[in-house]
Amino acid sequence: MLYNIIIIIQVISALAIIALVLMQQGKGADMGAAFGAGSSGSGSLFGASGSSNFLSKSTAIAAVIFFVSTLVMAYIGNSRAPTQSGIIEKLQSAPVAPVEQPKAPEPSMSKDASGAAAIPGATQSMEQGKNTSK
């Protein structure tokens, strides 16, 4: 529950940083305001130099909140127990029964004229072939 609240705080502070940065004037906009252009529109809300100070301080506060929430989230996330979220994690943790391998038949040691003793089961088929030909 606390983790979800920290995530909400972090998202809100990130959106506030984005909005505050986009509202700030660029460095080149001060030159136009110094010669009288645009002073009536932008200077009426916060004053002549108050807008940059107010927005800069607000951005700094939102950035501090963002970084603190990130550190708290990392601390809480590191101490939480890992959860099984995917299929691969569930398959890796599932107990697997050992599979018994079938034993290969031992080859007979009798040698045939054709050297069939090297092939398992070949001597039986050769003997059966000899019996049927008689």
N, C-alpha and C positions, 0 to 999 in steps of 0.2 A: 504494500500500500504506500509506504514512504517512497519507494523507488518510483512509483507512478507519479507522485506529487513532484518529485525532483525533475522528472522528465517534462512535466507540464511547465514548471518554472523555467526550465532551460529553453523550451520551445518559445515561450512568451518573450523571454529576454532576447533570443536570437531574432525574433520578428521585430522587437523594439529597436535593436541595433540596426537592422536593415532599414527600417523606416526613418530613424534618426540620421543615418548617414546619407540617405537619399534627400532628406530635407535640408541638409547643410549646403551652404554656398561653396563654390570652388574658390581656390586662391586667386584666380584671375577676376572674379566678380567684384573684388574690393576696389579695383582700379576704376571700374565704371561707377561705383557708388561714391568714390572720392570726388569725381567731377560732376556729381549731381544726377546722373542717370539712374533711375530706379530707386531713388531714396524714398520716394513717397509710398511705394508699394511694400517694400521689404522692411523699412525702418519703423513703420507705424506699430507693428505688433510687439516687438521686443526692444525697440530703440535702435540707435545707429550701430553700436557695437555689441549690444546685449544679445542679439540673436545667435551669434557665433559662440558666445560664452555659455548661454543656456543650453544650446544643442550639444556643445562639446561636453559639458558636465553631465548632461543626461546620457549621452553615448558612453561616457566613462563609467557611469553608475551601472548601466545595462551590461557593459562588458565585464565589470567586476562580478555582477550577479551570475552572468553566463559562466565565467571561469570557476567560480565557487561551486555552482551547481554541477559543473563537469567533474570537479575533484571529488565532490560528495558522491556523485553517481559512480565514479570509478572505485571509490573505497567500498561502497555498499555492494557493487557488482562483484568485487573481488572476494568479499566475505560470504556471499550467498552460495548456497549449494548448487552445483551444476544440475540443470534439468535436462531430461531427454526430450529433445524437441523434434528430431528428425528420424527418419526410418533407419538411416545408417547407424546412428548411435544406438537405437533399439536392437538392431541386429548384432552389433558388436558386443552388447552386454548380455544377450540371450545365451543361456547355457547350450552348448553343443554336445550331443552324445557322440562318443568315439565310434567311428565306423570301422568294423572289422574287415580286413582285406581277405579275400578268399586265398587259400593256400594253393600254390601251383603244384600239380602232380609231379612227383620226382621221376625223371626220365629213367627208363630201364637201362641197365648196363650191358645188355647183350648186344653184340655188334652184328649187324647184318652185312651181307656182301656189298650192299649199296651204300652203307654208312648211314643208315636210317636211325641209328641210336642217338644222333645229335639232335634230332627233331622229336620233341615229346609227342607221343601218340602215333608216330609214324610206323613204329615196329608193329603195333597192333593191327594197323590197316594192311601192312605188308603180309602179316601172318594170315589175316583173313582172306587176302587175295590169293595166297598160296593154297589155302584150304579149299576155296571154291574152284580153283583150276584143276584139282585132282579128281 
